[in-house]
Amino acid sequence: MTDDQKPLGSGFDARSTAAEVLAGRDLTGRYVLVTGGYSGLGLETTRALAEAGAAVLVGARDTNAARMATRTISGVTVDALDLSDLASVRRFAQRVLAAGRPIDWLINNAGLMACPERRVGPGWEAQFATNHLGHFALTNHLLPLLRPGARVIAVSSAGHHLSPIRWDDLHFASGYDKWRAYGHAKTANALFAVHLDRLSRDRGIRAFSLHPGKILTPLQRHLTRAEMIAEGWLDASGALADPTFKTPAQGAATQVWAATSPLLDGLGGLYCEDCDVAVRAEAVGAPFVGVKAYAVDPEAAERLWALSADLTGAGFFGRSAGCAS
């Protein structure tokens, strides 16, 4: 079997911006939904796609902040979406379905990182619930609107190196660790893309996951300055100390590339970074580089899909959906 999890030679790199990825592209007539598309990487993603001509729907927990942040960007609309609340996800999806506009790209960008322990819904761990289960339910609700040729983009992270799926303790009932919980949720994002791609490719819909890079955005709002200094991200004065950090425009580039690049035509279920398909982590042995085997394992992806469908009741293909191969 051919292993497609390897770089394609895209011509872009870690310093490419979302605008550079889309240079010369006319996206007029395209429709894209970006969760959290009003802050950090989401805002830069919204900006780049809209400036290339796409119409963008931003799903926002804080609609006032979203309208303020996007007020100068033409072609953007905002609607209320709280991914930690499945009722909110369902209401948002019902409004989008009622509007009936076919979707070209669904970019599941919003998320939490390393937050204090919090429980949502029926006691679910908040990072897993928001980053994975909310997006799982949203995507399943909206699949009828995804047109042939559409792509679903799951924004994962190199943080997935911190934890595989904890099958015996999905919600950290045995003790909470904010970084392991973050890694656990980001592994779930990658596995979601693997199985969604297998189920939906016969419908002409493909899915990808990605690591956007290290970027200072509101995602770090739950970290103290002391924690970021200890990580080597900031110096003692609070200035950026790590030269590998990207700007938000650079951080948004990989998700824009994964959504739109013609190099990915005919491919799917892959994990990307630095505007290309990523290497396998086991092949390079460097920390936080590439994708771990457990994050793109098809059997784990299928198992997680079934669990997620049970938890959310939102499995478009049914709980026991097999592989559409």
N, C-alpha and C positions, 0 to 999 in steps of 0.2 A: 504494500500500500504506500502511495506517495505521501510524504510528510510535507504539508504546505506551511508548517509553522517555521518559517525561515524568511529572512529579509528578501525583498523584491528589488532593491536598488531604486527607491522612489525618486531620488534626486533631491529630497528634502532631508533635514536633520533636526537635531535637538534645538537649534536656534531659529528654525523657520517659524514664521508667524502664521496665524490663521488666514490673514489677508494674502500672504504670499502663496499659500496653498491654493487659494481661490483666484489668484491673479489671472485675468483673461477669461474667467468663467462667467457665463450669463445664466443665472438661476431663476430668471423670470418665469413665473408660472409654477414654480415648485413650492411645496408647502411642508414646513418642518415644525415639529413640536420639540421644545427644549425644556426639560424640567429644571427648575432653578436657574432659568436663563436670564437672570437680572443681577447677578452678583458673581464676582470672581471669574472663573473660567466660563461659566454659563453666559455671563454678559458679553464676554469677548466672542463667544461662539455665536450668540444672537446677532451681535454687531456685524461680524464678518459675513454671515449668511444673508442678512438683510441688505447689506451694502452691495452684495453680488446679485440682488434682485429677488431673493426668496421672500415669501411671506412666512413670518415666524409667530407661532403661538407659544407664549411663555406660561408654563404652569408654575404658580407662585404661592408659597405659604403666606407671604406678606404682599398682598396685591397693591397696597399703596406705595410701598417701597419699590415694587417692580415697575409700576407706572412711572414713578419719578425717575428711576434709573434708565428707562428705555424711552423717555419722552421725546428725545431728539433723534431717534432711529425710526426711519420710515418703514412701514410694513409690519409693525409689531403689534400684537394684541396680547392681553394679559387675562388670565382666568385663575380662580382660586383652586389650589391643589395642596393638600397636606398629605404627604406620602406616609406619615406615621398613623394615619387614620383611614382605614379602608372604606368607611362611609364617604369621606371626602373624595377619595380616589374614584369611587363608583359614581358619585354625582358629577365630578369633572368629566369622566369618560362619557356619561350619558349626554352631557351638553355637547361634547365634541361629536359624538355619534349622531345626535340630532341635527347638527349643522351639516353633516354628511360630506364634508370636503375630504377627498382622498389625500392620504399622507405619504410623502416621499421619504422622509427621514424622521425617525423617532430617536431623539438623543436623550438618554436617561442619565442626566448629568448631576442632579441634586444629591446631596448626601450629608452625613455627619462624620466627624473624625474624632476619635479619642475623647468622647464626651464622658462626663460622670455617669455613673450607673443610673439608668432611667428605664422604666417599664412602660410600655404602651399596649393598647388593645387588651387582650386577655393575659397580660403579663409578659409579653415578648420583650426581649432585649432590644433597645431602641435603635442601635446601629444596624443590626440584622433586619429589623422590621422596616426601617426607613430606606436604607440603601438597597436592600434586596426585595423584601416581600412587597413593599409599596410599588416598586417598579415592575415586579412580576405581575401583580394584579393589574396595574395600569396597561401594560403591554398586552396582556391577554384580553382585556376589555376592548382595546382599540384595534386588535388584529383585523377585524372586518373592514377597517378603513385603509389599511396599508395596501397600496397598489402594487401590482407586479413590478419588480425592480426596486422596491423600497428596501431600506436598510434600518435595522435597529442597532443602536450603539449603546453599549453598557460601559459607563466610565468606572473602571476598576482602579487598581493602583498597584505599584510595586509592594505596597503594604500587604498584599496577599501572601508574600513570603513569610509573614508572621504567624500564619495559622492555616491549616487545612480545615475542611468542614468538621465540626465537632458533632458527629452523628449522635453521640450519647448525651449531649448537653448543648443543644442549639442556642439556648437562651441564658447560658452561664448561671444556672441555678446553683452550681457547686462553688461559685466564687467568681467575682467579676474582675477582669483585667481589661482596661480600656483599649490598650494597643492590640491585644490578642482578639478582642471583640471587633476592632476595626479590620484587622487582617482577615478574620473569619468572614465578615460581610463582603470584603473585596474579593475573596475567593469565590463567594457565592455569585457575585456579579459576573465573573469570568465564566463560571460553569453555566449560568443562565444563558449566556450567549451561545455556548457550545450546543446545548440541547434545543434552544429555540431555533437555531439554524438548521439542525437536523429535522425538526418537525415542519418548518415553514418553507424550506427551499423549493419544494415542489409547487408551492404557491408563488414562487418568484421572489420571495422575501429572504434576505440574508441578514445575519447578525454578527457583530464583532464586539470584542471588549478591548480595553486599552489602559495603559498607564500614561497619564498626561505629563508626568514629570513632577519635580518638586517646585512649588510655587507658593509664595506668601499671599494668601487670600483670606477672606473671612472664614474659610474652613478651619483655620487654626484658632478660632475664637475660644475654644475650651482649653487651650494651652496657656500656661503662664510664660512670661518672659524668661524666667529662670529655667523652665523646662526647655525652651527653644535654645537658650545659651548652652545648656548641658548637652543638647543634641548637636551642637556645633553650627546651628543655622544662623544664630546671631552672635555678635561680639558683646562685650560687657556694656557697651553704650547703647545696645539695641539695634545696631546697624547690621545689615545682611553680611554674613561672614562666609557663606558657602557659595563658591563660584559656580557650582553646578545648578543652582536655582535658576528657574526660567522666569520670564515676565509672564503676566496673565495672557498676553497675546500669543506668546510662544507655547504656553501650556494648553491653550485652546486648539492649537494647530492639529494635534493628532486626532482629536475627535472629529474635527472638520474633514481631515484627510480620510479617515476611516469611513465617514458618511458619503463622501463624494468621489473618491479617487477611482478612475476607470481601471487602474491596475488591479483592483480587487474584484472586478467583474468575474463571475464564475467561481469565486471563493467565498468562504464563510466559516464562522466558528473559530476564528483566529484571534489571538491576542496581539495587540500592536503597541509600539512605543516609538517615540521620536520620529513620527510620520512614516513608519514602515511597519511591516510585520516583524514581531520580536523574535529573537533567538530563544531557544529552550535554555532555561537557567542551568540545567544539569550539564549543558555543553560548554558553558563558560566558567562556572564555579565562582563567579564574583557575587558578592552580596547585593541583593536587590536589583539584579540585572536579568532581564528575560522573564520567561513565564515558567513557573513550577509545573511539573507534570501533573500534580494533583489538581491544578486549577483548570486544566483542559482535558481531564480524563472523561471520556464519554460515558462510562458506567456511573461515575460519581455525578455527572451532570444529569443523567436520567433519574437517578435516585433523588437528587435534590429537587428536580422538577415535580416528582410525585409528592414529596413532602410539602413543597410550597403550594401545590394545588390543594392539598388537604387543608393546610393552614388558612389559606385565603378564600377557598371556594371559587377561585377565578381561573381555573384551567380551561382555556379555550379548546384545547385538544382533548380534554378529559384527563382524569387523574392518571390513568394507565397508558397514556399516549406512548406508542412505540416510536421507533426511529423511522422517519420517512425516507428511507433509502432504498 
